[in-house]
Amino acid sequence: MGIFDSIRSWNRVRQTRNELYSLTSRELDDLGISRGDIPLVARRAVKK
């Protein structure tokens, strides 16, 4: 993985994480995600 791929991947994880953090607790609960799980969920979502 080159430097640009690494930066692109990091940015996608950051954007996904920020979007998840912007959800309400109710919305996260509906998705089955707790606030503590957000970093892991964001990394997994981007790797797919």
ABEGO torsion letter per residue (X at the ends): XBAAAAAAAAAAAAAAAAAAAABBAAAAAAAGBBAAAAAAAAAAAAAX
